[in-house]
Structure formats: C-alpha cells, structure tokens
Amino acid sequence: MKQYSVTAMTVLAVLACTHGYAQTNTMPLPEVSSQNKEISYVAPSITGGVQASTDTKLTPVLQIKPAKKGETVMPVEESSQPVRIDADKMYYNGTTGKVWAKGTVEVERGTQQLLTPKVEGNVQTQRYESKEGYHFLEEQGLKKDLQGAFISYNASNGQAQTKDVFGYADPYWVKAKTAEFDGTHGHIEKGWITTKHAIAFKGAPDYRVEGDSIDIYPEDKAIIHNAALYIKNTKILSLKRYKVSLRKDKKGQLNVFSIIPRPSYNSTDGFVLRGNIEYPLSNTSDVFLGYTVGSKVGFKPSFGYEKSLPWGEAILAYTRESSTLNAEKVWVEKKPELSIDTHAYHIGHSPLTIRGGLSMGRWYEGDIKGSHHKVYGEVSHDPWHVLPSTDVTAFVGYQRDYYGYNGLTRTMPYWGIGAKTTINDRVKAWAGYHQNNTSETLDSPYSFDKVDVKHDFYYGVSVQATKLDRFSINVQQDLLTHQLRYVDISWHRDLHSFEGSLTYRTKQKKWEYTLVAKDF
C-alpha cells in the first residue's frame, strides 16, 4: 500500500482484506476438497440440492496447479489468485449459493490472510461478512496488521463496511469506530492516525491526529473534519477541516502529519519547529500556511493558494526557502512566485516517466533581488532491480533560468544515476553521480540555487551495529576538480519516536548534532 493518509489506509486496508476473497467467489459452485486427501471433488449442480460438509478446505473453482517438470508457468496476476478457506466446519447450498465457515477460519489469498471465528456469504449475491471479529494480515503483518469487530463486503459493487478497526497499515497506525467504502468514496467516523514509531508500549501514542469524520477520495485527497492534534492526551491544535493529498505521484512529498509542529534540534539552526496547515476552499483548491520557527533562524513563514489540476498542480505563494552551499545554509524570499508542475507520467506502457514545469516570480536574497523565471523537463524511470537487493535509478533533464537581477540566462542540461543496495541485514551501501552542465560565469547570482558541486560523485555505507545504534560514512567528490568536498562520519541513535545523530565533518573539521522526530 502506498504512503496514504489515515483515511485511505483504513478503508482501503479493509477493502484489501476482503476484495480478493469475495471476487473469486463469483463461480456458481465452489470446490470442496478433503483435508487428508489429494483428490478434489467438484460438487455436481443439482437443482434444489443442498451440500453440507465438515471438510476444512474450501477453494473456488479457479486453482493454480503445480507445473510439470520443464513446463513454463505464466505469472498469475493478483486479481486472478485463488482464495483458500480453512475451517473446522463448512456448509454450502448449491441452490441458494449460501456458504459459511466456522471454527478456526483462515481465509488466504496471495500474501493476504483473514483470521476469524466465522465467515458467512453467498456466491450469488457476492456479499460476505464476519460478525465475530477478524484479524487481517498482509505479508505476515509487515504491510498490514488490522483487527476489527465486524466486516462486510459486496464484491458486485465494491461496497465495504467495518467496525472498531485498529492496527498497522503501512506506514501508519490507525483506529476507527466505523468505516465505509461505496466503491468510489470512503467515509470514516471517529478515527485517528499516528506514525509507527509513535505507538507507545502502554497508554496513548506519543502523538496522533483525530477526526470526527473523514472523507476519502482514493488517489486524490482526504478531508478530515474537526481535526485535532494530540500529544499524548493533550490537545494542542484543532481545525474545522484539514486536507491531505493522496496523489501517488506526490508520494515523496506526502505526509499526513504536516499539521504537526515537527520538532528538531541542530547545532547550526538551534531548536526548530516546522509545520504546514491546509484549508480546503473546494474539491480542487486550498490555501495553506507553512512555517519554520527556529531559535537561530527566526520565523520563516510561507503562505499561498494551491490549485489541483487534472494533469498537475499550480501554486501562487509567498515563501522563504533554504538550501546549502559550501556546507552553509542560505535563505531566499520568493514574494510572490507562481509555479506550475505536472505529475510524473509513464511514457506509453514503458517504465519511463516524464514530468516538467515552470515558475515565475521575484526573488530576494540580501542585496540581490529581481525577477526569476524557470522552465524544466525531466525523463526518469521506475527503479531497475538489477539484483534482488539492488535498485538503480537514472534521470536526464534540462533547466533554463532567467535572472532579472543581472539579465543572465542560465541553461543547464543535467543527468544522473544512483544505486542503493542491501548487503545484509546490517549493512547498506549507496553510490551515484549527478552532473550539471553549466559554467561558473553563467551560474546563478543567488547563492540559493547556485550549483555546489557540478560533477558530483557520492558514495557511502551504513552499519547497524546494535538494535539502537547505526554508524555511517558519506563521501562527496567533485570529479571536475578531483577534490573531496565532504567526508562525514555519523553516529545515529534510536530514541523511540526521535532519532539523534552526531556527525564529524572531516573536511570542515567541525561537529554537528541533530535531533529529529523519526517519522518526519
């Protein structure tokens, strides 16, 4: 499941745990096989007949048969995977289509598993339900681990209902009194969400976002009504409505907890709080307020108007943004700036993706100020799985900037490639190269978007020394000058919902320490 919000995760998790089971029961007759025998028996279609069975396995007619030696097996799509039901007792009526399983019931489909004392359904109406509680697992609980008091699913129209849901649905922990999905739209009553590291061993989570009701529009957005932010059991913030994007192409930027003032401490910036609040004006537009407040950086607000387009996103905003140049943080004010960016789209049925955008506004950085226009386009692709534990990603793009401050036009073709690998359970490594083709004389007059290393070769390794301690080394080299720019050695310590790191920057000969909320 992608990085969705509480709303999508709760309803779609419920849908996932029943979807395959109900869909495959569209055949008029299931297949009943003996628990202790390899022989299968397909019940004959007898008008008015009733079949009863105490066998413990019930499988729809569609089966995956083992391949014979030397025979090629075509991969089976998840939608075609069969459902298998184990139970102490079973009953099936060939006339009415009614089927039930009772006792220690296990419903399996692919990597999904539903455990419940009793399942009732009908292969003709395609409605199935469990009234005595259920436990749903996906990938043995690594992706989903949910429990509830009741679940009902109609395979003919995709409707689903559940009650008293609680558990883990990657990447969030969720809880809801009731949840419904009508096939296109979801609705939750009395629910909350928190991140996986905020769940306490006892008592309330470290923090959570609650909502009286939540409306879900899959792959688009979710709106939380009467949203409230809690730290433990203390409410610290409330909003009438809070919008969360669910667009999959924005998954790298998606965080349902943007509403939370996210704390961190850095030896350069001091104690910092960051947050973002969105207020929906319509189904496709909202206004937002973002902020950074730091003991050393002061108050850096951002606010503006955002419009969701069918093919992208448009933002008109006043912002204050930071970047790093030569290991030093620099800030620029954009007041205002209009930016339009497309979603990432696959080229045909290929793994290649394309995206682009443009922006125009006024930039202020100390005494340097003036208009700024930018246009860019980029082609990338889905990760290449060159080895079972190694992913490779490459990209190529073109960017053109115009700076009104000095009338300069910067053209910058760029490309890069990166790889990351898991050597074993404790050791991970990465390497990559990023090249920006622009000259020193034609680079930006602003430190904010000046290219730090134009021929950037980087690599590193991390070692999980203990359950709570990880050590890493990051190296960055300029292949144009063959100069080592950065060699950073870090110690990372797991502090439950926070993570601390102590870094020695060998080239700059200075120490840095950071404390951040782990899930942000």
Helices and strands as residue ranges (DSSP letters): H 6-24, E 31-33, E 40-42, E 51-53, E 57-59, G 78-80, E 84-86, E 89-92, E 98-109, E 112-122, E 127-130, E 134-138, G 139-141, E 144-148, E 150-154, E 159-169, E 172-181, E 186-195, E 207-217, E 221-231, E 234-245, G 248-250, G 256-259, E 262-266, E 270-280, E 285-294, E 298-309, E 312-325, E 328-342, E 345-346, E 352-365, E 368-381, E 384-387, E 390-403, E 408-422, E 427-436, E 455-464, E 469-478, E 483-495, E 498-505, E 510-517
